[in-house]
Amino acid sequence: SVFKIRGSAIALQTFADVISDVPEKATDTKTISRLASAADYAIGRGHPPRELPSEGIEVLRRVHNGFDFIMATLNLLVLNSTFDEDDDPMSRDGPPNRLMQKLLRELNVIGVVMNLVQLPFTRGIELNWMTSNDSRLRRLKIV
């Protein structure tokens, strides 16, 4: 089980590296205006543009390709953090598995997960887009 958890931690870091390989989003006004008109870009209104920046498209493609694997990995890590019969990570409520939690801390899994959560927003995805019902962002919202 320890080897499985260590492998999962390495897999999460590898996936974070895959997302990190996407270039950071353009921040200069000239590049943004080239991507789409102000009305289409809709920054601040919570709506992603019809045509996403190339960095955002690439992030979504990589999240889509690794979605099943990353969700299974996160599920495994959550389920092994406590002792409980409930296999639903959202309702699981048992005593902590202190040894496993210590291992997760030593492997810096929380830091890796936090980095993984933050990366898309430095790579072409706007945080305010997450409030929209855009189907292109569905899997990213779930992760």
N, C-alpha and C positions, 0 to 999 in steps of 0.2 A: 504494500500500500504506500509506503514511503517513496518507493521508486516511481510509482504511478503519479504521486503528487509532485515530486521533483520534475518528472517529465512534463506534467501539466504546466508547471511554472515556466519551464523552458519554452514550451509551446506558446504560452501567452506572450513571452518576451519576443519570440520570433515573429508572432503576428503583429506586435507593436512595431517591430523593425520593418515589416512589410508596409505598414501604413506610413511610417517615418520616411520611407523611400520616395513618397509622393512629394513633389516640390511644395514649399509653403505657398499659400495663396497670395495673389497680387494685392498690394495695399495702396499702390499709387493711383491717383485719380485718373490718369491717362489710360492705364490698363483697365480699370473698372469701367470707364465709359466706353472703351472699345468692346468689352464683353457684352454689354447690353445697355439699352437706354435706361434712364433713371426710373421711368415708369415700370419697365420690365424687371429691372433689378430688384426693386421694392425692398431695399434695406430699411430696417426699422419697422416694417409693417408685418413682419412674421411670415411673409410669403416668399418662397424661393422663386427665382426667375424661371421662365419657360425653358431657357437654355442655361444650364448650370455652367460655372467655370470649369475648365478642363481638369483642374486639380480636384474639384468636388466630385466630378464624374468618376475620376480614377479612384478616389477614396470609396465611393459607393460601390464601385465594381469589386474592389478588394474586400470590402465588408461582405458583400453578397457572396463572393466565392468562398470565404472562410466562415460564413455564418454558422452553419451546422456544427462545425468543429469547435468554434469558439464558444458557442452556447453549451455544448456538451462538456467542455473543459471547465467553464465557470460553474456549471451545475455540479460537477464532480467535486470541485473545491468547496463549494458551499455545503454540500451534503456531508462531506467528511469533516466539517468544522464542529459538528454537534452529533450527539447520539440521539436518534429518534427514529421511529418507524415511518414517519411521514416523508414521502419522497418529493414533496412539493417544496422547493427552496424558499418560496414566498411565505409559506405558513409553518415551516419547520420550527419547532420550539422544544428543544431538548437540552439536556445538560451539555456544557461545552466539552469538546474533545481537546483538552489542554495541550496534549502532545502535538496534535495536528496543527493547532493554532500557533504553537511555538515554531513549528517547522515553516508554516506560511510566513511568519514574521521574519525568520532567518533567511528565507528565500526572497524577501522583499516583494511578495506577491501583491500586497495592497498598493505599493508604489507603482508596480507594473500595471495593475488594473486602472489606477488613477491616471497614469500616463496614457493608457489605451483609450480612456474616456475623453481625455482632453485633445488628443491628436487630430481628430477630424476637424476640429474648430480652428486649427492652425493650418489646415490643408484644404481650404476651399469651401467648407461648410460653415454657414453662419448659425450661431446659437439660436437666434430668434426664429429660424426656419423650423425648429423642432416643434413649435406649437401648431404648425400647419398640419393639414391632413394629406399632404402630398405623399402619394404611394411610393415615390422614389426613395423616401427617407424612412420607410417603415422598418426595415431591418436594422438600420442604424439606431433608431429609437429603442428597439427591443434590447439591443446589446447595451 
